[in-house]
Amino acid sequence: MSTLLALVPLAAAALVGWLFYSFNRSRRWFSMGELIFWDAIALVILQLVWLIWF
């Protein structure tokens, strides 16, 4: 069970990355490298919040 709980921040970051990508697809504001960078930042923030929460 704890293994599945550890995957929650990763799944949330994947969802955020998909939302970034779909938002950017219509506007083309960011390059793919910038999207990956901001998705990694989101993953770190989600991981830190998750560690504080549990």
N, CA, C, O and CB atoms as a CASP TS submission, in Angstrom:
PFRMAT TS
TARGET T0000
AUTHOR 0000-0000-0000
METHOD Language model
MODEL 1
PARENT N/A
ATOM      1  N   MET     1       0.820  -1.201   0.000  1.00  0.00           N
ATOM      2  CA  MET     1       0.000   0.000   0.000  1.00  0.00           C
ATOM      3  C   MET     1       0.862   1.264   0.000  1.00  0.00           C
ATOM      4  O   MET     1       0.544   2.238  -0.683  1.00  0.00           O
ATOM      5  CB  MET     1      -0.932  -0.001   1.207  1.00  0.00           C
ATOM      6  N   SER     2       1.947   1.244   0.763  1.00  0.00           N
ATOM      7  CA  SER     2       2.802   2.433   0.812  1.00  0.00           C
ATOM      8  C   SER     2       3.492   2.674  -0.529  1.00  0.00           C
ATOM      9  O   SER     2       3.822   3.812  -0.864  1.00  0.00           O
ATOM     10  CB  SER     2       3.850   2.291   1.923  1.00  0.00           C
ATOM     11  N   THR     3       3.711   1.600  -1.300  1.00  0.00           N
ATOM     12  CA  THR     3       4.308   1.768  -2.630  1.00  0.00           C
ATOM     13  C   THR     3       3.363   2.529  -3.541  1.00  0.00           C
ATOM     14  O   THR     3       3.795   3.385  -4.313  1.00  0.00           O
ATOM     15  CB  THR     3       4.659   0.402  -3.250  1.00  0.00           C
ATOM     16  N   LEU     4       2.090   2.225  -3.458  1.00  0.00           N
ATOM     17  CA  LEU     4       1.110   2.934  -4.282  1.00  0.00           C
ATOM     18  C   LEU     4       0.968   4.388  -3.852  1.00  0.00           C
ATOM     19  O   LEU     4       0.774   5.267  -4.692  1.00  0.00           O
ATOM     20  CB  LEU     4      -0.246   2.237  -4.210  1.00  0.00           C
ATOM     21  N   LEU     5       1.063   4.646  -2.557  1.00  0.00           N
ATOM     22  CA  LEU     5       0.994   6.026  -2.081  1.00  0.00           C
ATOM     23  C   LEU     5       2.185   6.846  -2.558  1.00  0.00           C
ATOM     24  O   LEU     5       2.067   8.055  -2.762  1.00  0.00           O
ATOM     25  CB  LEU     5       0.921   6.055  -0.561  1.00  0.00           C
ATOM     26  N   ALA     6       3.323   6.203  -2.736  1.00  0.00           N
ATOM     27  CA  ALA     6       4.509   6.914  -3.212  1.00  0.00           C
ATOM     28  C   ALA     6       4.362   7.337  -4.671  1.00  0.00           C
ATOM     29  O   ALA     6       5.058   8.247  -5.122  1.00  0.00           O
ATOM     30  CB  ALA     6       5.749   6.041  -3.047  1.00  0.00           C
ATOM     31  N   LEU     7       3.472   6.693  -5.407  1.00  0.00           N
ATOM     32  CA  LEU     7       3.275   7.022  -6.819  1.00  0.00           C
ATOM     33  C   LEU     7       2.298   8.176  -7.037  1.00  0.00           C
ATOM     34  O   LEU     7       2.174   8.671  -8.157  1.00  0.00           O
ATOM     35  CB  LEU     7       2.783   5.805  -7.557  1.00  0.00           C
ATOM     36  N   VAL     8       1.613   8.606  -5.998  1.00  0.00           N
ATOM     37  CA  VAL     8       0.632   9.688  -6.135  1.00  0.00           C
ATOM     38  C   VAL     8       1.277  10.991  -6.616  1.00  0.00           C
ATOM     39  O   VAL     8       0.744  11.600  -7.543  1.00  0.00           O
ATOM     40  CB  VAL     8      -0.074   9.925  -4.801  1.00  0.00           C
ATOM     41  N   PRO     9       2.397  11.455  -6.039  1.00  0.00           N
ATOM     42  CA  PRO     9       3.001  12.691  -6.557  1.00  0.00           C
ATOM     43  C   PRO     9       3.474  12.556  -8.004  1.00  0.00           C
ATOM     44  O   PRO     9       3.389  13.511  -8.776  1.00  0.00           O
ATOM     45  CB  PRO     9       4.170  13.099  -5.682  1.00  0.00           C
ATOM     46  N   LEU    10       3.967  11.391  -8.369  1.00  0.00           N
ATOM     47  CA  LEU    10       4.408  11.171  -9.744  1.00  0.00           C
ATOM     48  C   LEU    10       3.226  11.223 -10.705  1.00  0.00           C
ATOM     49  O   LEU    10       3.322  11.812 -11.781  1.00  0.00           O
ATOM     50  CB  LEU    10       5.132   9.823  -9.868  1.00  0.00           C
ATOM     51  N   ALA    11       2.117  10.610 -10.320  1.00  0.00           N
ATOM     52  CA  ALA    11       0.915  10.664 -11.157  1.00  0.00           C
ATOM     53  C   ALA    11       0.379  12.089 -11.250  1.00  0.00           C
ATOM     54  O   ALA    11      -0.074  12.514 -12.313  1.00  0.00           O
ATOM     55  CB  ALA    11      -0.169   9.729 -10.601  1.00  0.00           C
ATOM     56  N   ALA    12       0.429  12.823 -10.148  1.00  0.00           N
ATOM     57  CA  ALA    12      -0.026  14.218 -10.169  1.00  0.00           C
ATOM     58  C   ALA    12       0.877  15.065 -11.061  1.00  0.00           C
ATOM     59  O   ALA    12       0.392  15.935 -11.784  1.00  0.00           O
ATOM     60  CB  ALA    12      -0.058  14.801  -8.739  1.00  0.00           C
ATOM     61  N   ALA    13       2.182  14.819 -11.016  1.00  0.00           N
ATOM     62  CA  ALA    13       3.108  15.559 -11.881  1.00  0.00           C
ATOM     63  C   ALA    13       2.885  15.203 -13.345  1.00  0.00           C
ATOM     64  O   ALA    13       3.009  16.064 -14.216  1.00  0.00           O
ATOM     65  CB  ALA    13       4.564  15.269 -11.485  1.00  0.00           C
ATOM     66  N   ALA    14       2.559  13.947 -13.624  1.00  0.00           N
ATOM     67  CA  ALA    14       2.244  13.561 -15.003  1.00  0.00           C
ATOM     68  C   ALA    14       0.987  14.275 -15.479  1.00  0.00           C
ATOM     69  O   ALA    14       0.915  14.706 -16.630  1.00  0.00           O
ATOM     70  CB  ALA    14       2.063  12.032 -15.116  1.00  0.00           C
ATOM     71  N   LEU    15       0.004  14.403 -14.608  1.00  0.00           N
ATOM     72  CA  LEU    15      -1.218  15.131 -14.954  1.00  0.00           C
ATOM     73  C   LEU    15      -0.923  16.608 -15.191  1.00  0.00           C
ATOM     74  O   LEU    15      -1.440  17.201 -16.138  1.00  0.00           O
ATOM     75  CB  LEU    15      -2.269  14.973 -13.845  1.00  0.00           C
ATOM     76  N   VAL    16      -0.099  17.202 -14.343  1.00  0.00           N
ATOM     77  CA  VAL    16       0.283  18.609 -14.526  1.00  0.00           C
ATOM     78  C   VAL    16       1.045  18.784 -15.838  1.00  0.00           C
ATOM     79  O   VAL    16       0.817  19.751 -16.565  1.00  0.00           O
ATOM     80  CB  VAL    16       1.144  19.104 -13.335  1.00  0.00           C
ATOM     81  N   GLY    17       1.949  17.855 -16.141  1.00  0.00           N
ATOM     82  CA  GLY    17       2.694  17.918 -17.397  1.00  0.00           C
ATOM     83  C   GLY    17       1.782  17.816 -18.602  1.00  0.00           C
ATOM     84  O   GLY    17       1.973  18.520 -19.594  1.00  0.00           O
ATOM     85  N   TRP    18       0.794  16.943 -18.518  1.00  0.00           N
ATOM     86  CA  TRP    18      -0.171  16.815 -19.617  1.00  0.00           C
ATOM     87  C   TRP    18      -0.994  18.093 -19.766  1.00  0.00           C
ATOM     88  O   TRP    18      -1.281  18.519 -20.884  1.00  0.00           O
ATOM     89  CB  TRP    18      -1.103  15.608 -19.381  1.00  0.00           C
ATOM     90  N   LEU    19      -1.374  18.705 -18.641  1.00  0.00           N
ATOM     91  CA  LEU    19      -2.114  19.968 -18.702  1.00  0.00           C
ATOM     92  C   LEU    19      -1.259  21.087 -19.280  1.00  0.00           C
ATOM     93  O   LEU    19      -1.745  21.888 -20.079  1.00  0.00           O
ATOM     94  CB  LEU    19      -2.611  20.360 -17.313  1.00  0.00           C
ATOM     95  N   PHE    20       0.025  21.152 -18.880  1.00  0.00           N
ATOM     96  CA  PHE    20       0.949  22.129 -19.475  1.00  0.00           C
ATOM     97  C   PHE    20       1.028  21.933 -20.985  1.00  0.00           C
ATOM     98  O   PHE    20       0.957  22.893 -21.753  1.00  0.00           O
ATOM     99  CB  PHE    20       2.359  22.005 -18.845  1.00  0.00           C
ATOM    100  N   TYR    21       1.175  20.673 -21.399  1.00  0.00           N
ATOM    101  CA  TYR    21       1.328  20.369 -22.823  1.00  0.00           C
ATOM    102  C   TYR    21       0.070  20.736 -23.603  1.00  0.00           C
ATOM    103  O   TYR    21       0.157  21.336 -24.674  1.00  0.00           O
ATOM    104  CB  TYR    21       1.652  18.885 -23.021  1.00  0.00           C
ATOM    105  N   SER    22      -1.096  20.381 -23.073  1.00  0.00           N
ATOM    106  CA  SER    22      -2.337  20.683 -23.792  1.00  0.00           C
ATOM    107  C   SER    22      -2.614  22.186 -23.826  1.00  0.00           C
ATOM    108  O   SER    22      -3.150  22.689 -24.813  1.00  0.00           O
ATOM    109  CB  SER    22      -3.516  19.950 -23.144  1.00  0.00           C
ATOM    110  N   PHE    23      -2.258  22.905 -22.769  1.00  0.00           N
ATOM    111  CA  PHE    23      -2.405  24.361 -22.760  1.00  0.00           C
ATOM    112  C   PHE    23      -1.459  25.000 -23.766  1.00  0.00           C
ATOM    113  O   PHE    23      -1.827  25.942 -24.467  1.00  0.00           O
ATOM    114  CB  PHE    23      -2.142  24.923 -21.353  1.00  0.00           C
ATOM    115  N   ASN    24      -0.236  24.481 -23.832  1.00  0.00           N
ATOM    116  CA  ASN    24       0.775  25.060 -24.711  1.00  0.00           C
ATOM    117  C   ASN    24       0.553  24.676 -26.177  1.00  0.00           C
ATOM    118  O   ASN    24       1.016  25.382 -27.073  1.00  0.00           O
ATOM    119  CB  ASN    24       2.161  24.619 -24.266  1.00  0.00           C
ATOM    120  N   ARG    25      -0.138  23.582 -26.429  1.00  0.00           N
ATOM    121  CA  ARG    25      -0.342  23.122 -27.801  1.00  0.00           C
ATOM    122  C   ARG    25      -1.093  24.153 -28.624  1.00  0.00           C
ATOM    123  O   ARG    25      -0.797  24.344 -29.803  1.00  0.00           O
ATOM    124  CB  ARG    25      -1.095  21.801 -27.813  1.00  0.00           C
ATOM    125  N   SER    26      -2.056  24.812 -28.016  1.00  0.00           N
ATOM    126  CA  SER    26      -2.839  25.803 -28.758  1.00  0.00           C
ATOM    127  C   SER    26      -2.149  27.165 -28.810  1.00  0.00           C
ATOM    128  O   SER    26      -2.373  27.930 -29.748  1.00  0.00           O
ATOM    129  CB  SER    26      -4.216  25.952 -28.132  1.00  0.00           C
ATOM    130  N   ARG    27      -1.316  27.482 -27.820  1.00  0.00           N
ATOM    131  CA  ARG    27      -0.726  28.820 -27.744  1.00  0.00           C
ATOM    132  C   ARG    27       0.725  28.882 -28.207  1.00  0.00           C
ATOM    133  O   ARG    27       1.171  29.927 -28.681  1.00  0.00           O
ATOM    134  CB  ARG    27      -0.811  29.323 -26.340  1.00  0.00           C
ATOM    135  N   ARG    28       1.465  27.793 -28.083  1.00  0.00           N
ATOM    136  CA  ARG    28       2.880  27.725 -28.480  1.00  0.00           C
ATOM    137  C   ARG    28       3.744  28.776 -27.792  1.00  0.00           C
ATOM    138  O   ARG    28       4.597  29.398 -28.426  1.00  0.00           O
ATOM    139  CB  ARG    28       3.000  27.885 -29.978  1.00  0.00           C
ATOM    140  N   TRP    29       3.522  28.971 -26.493  1.00  0.00           N
ATOM    141  CA  TRP    29       4.302  29.943 -25.735  1.00  0.00           C
ATOM    142  C   TRP    29       5.668  29.394 -25.334  1.00  0.00           C
ATOM    143  O   TRP    29       6.640  30.146 -25.264  1.00  0.00           O
ATOM    144  CB  TRP    29       3.538  30.371 -24.498  1.00  0.00           C
ATOM    145  N   PHE    30       5.750  28.097 -25.072  1.00  0.00           N
ATOM    146  CA  PHE    30       6.964  27.499 -24.528  1.00  0.00           C
ATOM    147  C   PHE    30       7.485  26.407 -25.450  1.00  0.00           C
ATOM    148  O   PHE    30       6.725  25.777 -26.185  1.00  0.00           O
ATOM    149  CB  PHE    30       6.705  26.933 -23.129  1.00  0.00           C
ATOM    150  N   SER    31       8.800  26.195 -25.396  1.00  0.00           N
ATOM    151  CA  SER    31       9.391  25.078 -26.134  1.00  0.00           C
ATOM    152  C   SER    31       9.202  23.796 -25.312  1.00  0.00           C
ATOM    153  O   SER    31       8.787  23.848 -24.154  1.00  0.00           O
ATOM    154  CB  SER    31      10.916  25.339 -26.434  1.00  0.00           C
ATOM    155  N   MET    32       9.506  22.664 -25.918  1.00  0.00           N
ATOM    156  CA  MET    32       9.353  21.392 -25.219  1.00  0.00           C
ATOM    157  C   MET    32      10.308  21.309 -24.024  1.00  0.00           C
ATOM    158  O   MET    32       9.954  20.751 -22.986  1.00  0.00           O
ATOM    159  CB  MET    32       9.601  20.219 -26.183  1.00  0.00           C
ATOM    160  N   GLY    33      11.503  21.857 -24.167  1.00  0.00           N
ATOM    161  CA  GLY    33      12.451  21.863 -23.049  1.00  0.00           C
ATOM    162  C   GLY    33      11.948  22.658 -21.862  1.00  0.00           C
ATOM    163  O   GLY    33      12.142  22.260 -20.713  1.00  0.00           O
ATOM    164  N   GLU    34      11.301  23.784 -22.139  1.00  0.00           N
ATOM    165  CA  GLU    34      10.733  24.591 -21.051  1.00  0.00           C
ATOM    166  C   GLU    34       9.573  23.860 -20.377  1.00  0.00           C
ATOM    167  O   GLU    34       9.405  23.953 -19.161  1.00  0.00           O
ATOM    168  CB  GLU    34      10.257  25.957 -21.584  1.00  0.00           C
ATOM    169  N   LEU    35       8.782  23.141 -21.152  1.00  0.00           N
ATOM    170  CA  LEU    35       7.690  22.365 -20.558  1.00  0.00           C
ATOM    171  C   LEU    35       8.234  21.273 -19.643  1.00  0.00           C
ATOM    172  O   LEU    35       7.702  21.043 -18.557  1.00  0.00           O
ATOM    173  CB  LEU    35       6.812  21.743 -21.656  1.00  0.00           C
ATOM    174  N   ILE    36       9.293  20.605 -20.083  1.00  0.00           N
ATOM    175  CA  ILE    36       9.908  19.567 -19.248  1.00  0.00           C
ATOM    176  C   ILE    36      10.487  20.188 -17.979  1.00  0.00           C
ATOM    177  O   ILE    36      10.360  19.617 -16.896  1.00  0.00           O
ATOM    178  CB  ILE    36      11.014  18.815 -20.034  1.00  0.00           C
ATOM    179  N   PHE    37      11.119  21.350 -18.107  1.00  0.00           N
ATOM    180  CA  PHE    37      11.678  22.041 -16.942  1.00  0.00           C
ATOM    181  C   PHE    37      10.581  22.366 -15.932  1.00  0.00           C
ATOM    182  O   PHE    37      10.730  22.066 -14.748  1.00  0.00           O
ATOM    183  CB  PHE    37      12.401  23.332 -17.375  1.00  0.00           C
ATOM    184  N   TRP    38       9.488  22.971 -16.378  1.00  0.00           N
ATOM    185  CA  TRP    38       8.428  23.354 -15.454  1.00  0.00           C
ATOM    186  C   TRP    38       7.694  22.146 -14.895  1.00  0.00           C
ATOM    187  O   TRP    38       7.195  22.189 -13.771  1.00  0.00           O
ATOM    188  CB  TRP    38       7.446  24.276 -16.142  1.00  0.00           C
ATOM    189  N   ASP    39       7.623  21.062 -15.673  1.00  0.00           N
ATOM    190  CA  ASP    39       7.031  19.839 -15.147  1.00  0.00           C
ATOM    191  C   ASP    39       7.919  19.251 -14.051  1.00  0.00           C
ATOM    192  O   ASP    39       7.409  18.724 -13.061  1.00  0.00           O
ATOM    193  CB  ASP    39       6.815  18.811 -16.277  1.00  0.00           C
ATOM    194  N   ALA    40       9.233  19.335 -14.214  1.00  0.00           N
ATOM    195  CA  ALA    40      10.144  18.860 -13.170  1.00  0.00           C
ATOM    196  C   ALA    40      10.027  19.717 -11.914  1.00  0.00           C
ATOM    197  O   ALA    40      10.076  19.196 -10.799  1.00  0.00           O
ATOM    198  CB  ALA    40      11.594  18.866 -13.679  1.00  0.00           C
ATOM    199  N   ILE    41       9.874  21.025 -12.087  1.00  0.00           N
ATOM    200  CA  ILE    41       9.659  21.912 -10.937  1.00  0.00           C
ATOM    201  C   ILE    41       8.362  21.532 -10.223  1.00  0.00           C
ATOM    202  O   ILE    41       8.320  21.477  -8.994  1.00  0.00           O
ATOM    203  CB  ILE    41       9.615  23.402 -11.388  1.00  0.00           C
ATOM    204  N   ALA    42       7.313  21.272 -10.989  1.00  0.00           N
ATOM    205  CA  ALA    42       6.033  20.860 -10.393  1.00  0.00           C
ATOM    206  C   ALA    42       6.189  19.544  -9.645  1.00  0.00           C
ATOM    207  O   ALA    42       5.612  19.373  -8.570  1.00  0.00           O
ATOM    208  CB  ALA    42       4.943  20.726 -11.478  1.00  0.00           C
ATOM    209  N   LEU    43       6.965  18.608 -10.200  1.00  0.00           N
ATOM    210  CA  LEU    43       7.186  17.330  -9.526  1.00  0.00           C
ATOM    211  C   LEU    43       7.900  17.532  -8.197  1.00  0.00           C
ATOM    212  O   LEU    43       7.527  16.912  -7.201  1.00  0.00           O
ATOM    213  CB  LEU    43       7.996  16.386 -10.421  1.00  0.00           C
ATOM    214  N   VAL    44       8.910  18.379  -8.161  1.00  0.00           N
ATOM    215  CA  VAL    44       9.643  18.634  -6.911  1.00  0.00           C
ATOM    216  C   VAL    44       8.719  19.266  -5.874  1.00  0.00           C
ATOM    217  O   VAL    44       8.734  18.873  -4.708  1.00  0.00           O
ATOM    218  CB  VAL    44      10.866  19.554  -7.169  1.00  0.00           C
ATOM    219  N   ILE    45       7.921  20.235  -6.291  1.00  0.00           N
ATOM    220  CA  ILE    45       7.000  20.893  -5.353  1.00  0.00           C
ATOM    221  C   ILE    45       5.964  19.904  -4.836  1.00  0.00           C
ATOM    222  O   ILE    45       5.686  19.870  -3.637  1.00  0.00           O
ATOM    223  CB  ILE    45       6.298  22.090  -6.028  1.00  0.00           C
ATOM    224  N   LEU    46       5.393  19.102  -5.724  1.00  0.00           N
ATOM    225  CA  LEU    46       4.414  18.103  -5.292  1.00  0.00           C
ATOM    226  C   LEU    46       5.043  17.082  -4.354  1.00  0.00           C
ATOM    227  O   LEU    46       4.414  16.659  -3.384  1.00  0.00           O
ATOM    228  CB  LEU    46       3.806  17.393  -6.504  1.00  0.00           C
ATOM    229  N   GLN    47       6.275  16.685  -4.633  1.00  0.00           N
ATOM    230  CA  GLN    47       6.958  15.723  -3.770  1.00  0.00           C
ATOM    231  C   GLN    47       7.204  16.320  -2.385  1.00  0.00           C
ATOM    232  O   GLN    47       7.015  15.636  -1.379  1.00  0.00           O
ATOM    233  CB  GLN    47       8.291  15.281  -4.403  1.00  0.00           C
ATOM    234  N   LEU    48       7.620  17.577  -2.320  1.00  0.00           N
ATOM    235  CA  LEU    48       7.849  18.219  -1.023  1.00  0.00           C
ATOM    236  C   LEU    48       6.557  18.374  -0.236  1.00  0.00           C
ATOM    237  O   LEU    48       6.533  18.133   0.971  1.00  0.00           O
ATOM    238  CB  LEU    48       8.500  19.582  -1.216  1.00  0.00           C
ATOM    239  N   VAL    49       5.488  18.773  -0.905  1.00  0.00           N
ATOM    240  CA  VAL    49       4.191  18.888  -0.229  1.00  0.00           C
ATOM    241  C   VAL    49       3.738  17.519   0.260  1.00  0.00           C
ATOM    242  O   VAL    49       3.201  17.396   1.361  1.00  0.00           O
ATOM    243  CB  VAL    49       3.127  19.502  -1.177  1.00  0.00           C
ATOM    244  N   TRP    50       3.951  16.499  -0.548  1.00  0.00           N
ATOM    245  CA  TRP    50       3.556  15.143  -0.177  1.00  0.00           C
ATOM    246  C   TRP    50       4.344  14.661   1.040  1.00  0.00           C
ATOM    247  O   TRP    50       3.785  14.012   1.924  1.00  0.00           O
ATOM    248  CB  TRP    50       3.763  14.183  -1.358  1.00  0.00           C
ATOM    249  N   LEU    51       5.630  14.973   1.088  1.00  0.00           N
ATOM    250  CA  LEU    51       6.445  14.558   2.231  1.00  0.00           C
ATOM    251  C   LEU    51       6.037  15.287   3.505  1.00  0.00           C
ATOM    252  O   LEU    51       6.057  14.696   4.585  1.00  0.00           O
ATOM    253  CB  LEU    51       7.923  14.805   1.943  1.00  0.00           C
ATOM    254  N   ILE    52       5.673  16.549   3.398  1.00  0.00           N
ATOM    255  CA  ILE    52       5.213  17.291   4.571  1.00  0.00           C
ATOM    256  C   ILE    52       3.862  16.749   5.037  1.00  0.00           C
ATOM    257  O   ILE    52       3.614  16.626   6.237  1.00  0.00           O
ATOM    258  CB  ILE    52       5.111  18.803   4.255  1.00  0.00           C
ATOM    259  N   TRP    53       2.994  16.427   4.078  1.00  0.00           N
ATOM    260  CA  TRP    53       1.647  15.959   4.406  1.00  0.00           C
ATOM    261  C   TRP    53       1.697  14.629   5.139  1.00  0.00           C
ATOM    262  O   TRP    53       0.960  14.426   6.103  1.00  0.00           O
ATOM    263  CB  TRP    53       0.801  15.828   3.140  1.00  0.00           C
ATOM    264  N   PHE    54       2.551  13.726   4.696  1.00  0.00           N
ATOM    265  CA  PHE    54       2.640  12.411   5.322  1.00  0.00           C
ATOM    266  C   PHE    54       3.908  12.343   6.134  1.00  0.00           C
ATOM    267  O   PHE    54       4.190  11.318   6.754  1.00  0.00           O
ATOM    268  CB  PHE    54       2.602  11.280   4.271  1.00  0.00           C
TER
END
